[in-house]
């Protein structure tokens, strides 16, 4: 069984973390629309810096064992999963059947990208 520092596992963990930061950077300000836009942009930019500190190493490490297309596919699937949780718990917006259907199409695309 691969360890958490394996180039097969570590990129997934790092991409998960980077997507949490990026989701907050892009959408977290929506709960604070009374704040000036410049403040939202600057705060988001600061949060995105932390995201890059996780995403870049994830891709550099992962590229040892995954193709660029596989890394991008992982990132997209993780993004949708993280955003779904964020949407429900932070933005208080429900996930609909259409969202689930869209996720199923993304998962089907991931299947074909990773198919040998």
N, C-alpha and C positions, 0 to 999 in steps of 0.2 A: 504494500500500500504506500503510495507516494506521501511524502511529508508535506506540511504546509508551505515549506520553502522551495518545493519542487517547481521547476518551470512550467509544469502542467497545472499546478494548483495556485501558486502565488499570484499569477496574473489575474485569475478570477477574483481572488480576494481583493487585490488592489483595484480592479475595475469596479467591484461592488462599492468600495469606499469612495472612489472617485465619482461614481454616479450619485451617491448620496450628497456629496458636496455640490456637484453640478446642478442637481435638481433644486437644492436650496438656493444656489446662485441665480438660477434662471426663474424660479417660480416662488421662492419664499417671500419675496417682496409683495406678492399679490395680497397677502393678509395685512399689509401696511400701506395701503394706497393713500393715506393721508400724509405720508412723508413725501418730501420733495423728490422728484425724479432723479436729480443728480445724486442724492443720497442713496437711492436704490441702486443706481449704476455703480457707484464707488464701492458700496458694500458687496454687491454681486461680484465685482472685479476682484476684491480681496478674497472672497470665498473661492472663486474660480482658480486663483493661484494655488490654493491647497489642492484643488482637484487635479491640476496639472502635475503636482508633485507625486500624485498617485498614478495618473493615467500614463504618463511618459514611461516611468519604470515598468508598469504593467505591460506595455507594448514592447519595450526593449527586451524584457525577460521572456515574455511569451513568444516573441518572434524566434526564439531558439527552437521551439517545438510546434508552433502553430503558424499557418500562413497569415498574411495580412488580412485576407478575406475572412478567415476564421476568427481572428481577433476582433475585427469590426463587427462580425455577426454576434459574437459574445457580448460586445459592448452594447449593441442595440437591444438584445434580449434582456440584459441586465437593466438597461435604461428603462424599458417598459415596466419591468417588475418593480423597480425602485419607485418609479413615478406612480404606479398604481397604489402602492402603500402610502406614499406621500399625499396623493390626491384624496384618499379616504381619511387619513388621520390628521393631516395638517390643513388641507384646504376644505375638508368636510364635504367633498363631492363624491357621489357614488360612482362605482364602476358599473357600467351598463352591459347588457347583452352584446351590443355592438362593439364595445371595448373588448370583450372576451373573444368575439369573433375575429377582431383585428389581431389580437394576441395569438390566436390560433394560426392565422396566416403567417405571422412573423415566425412562430415556432416551426411551421411547415417549411418556410424559407431556410431557417437554421438547419433543419434536417438535411436539406439538399446541399447546403454549403459544406456540412461536415461528412456527408456521405462519401465513402471511399470510392 
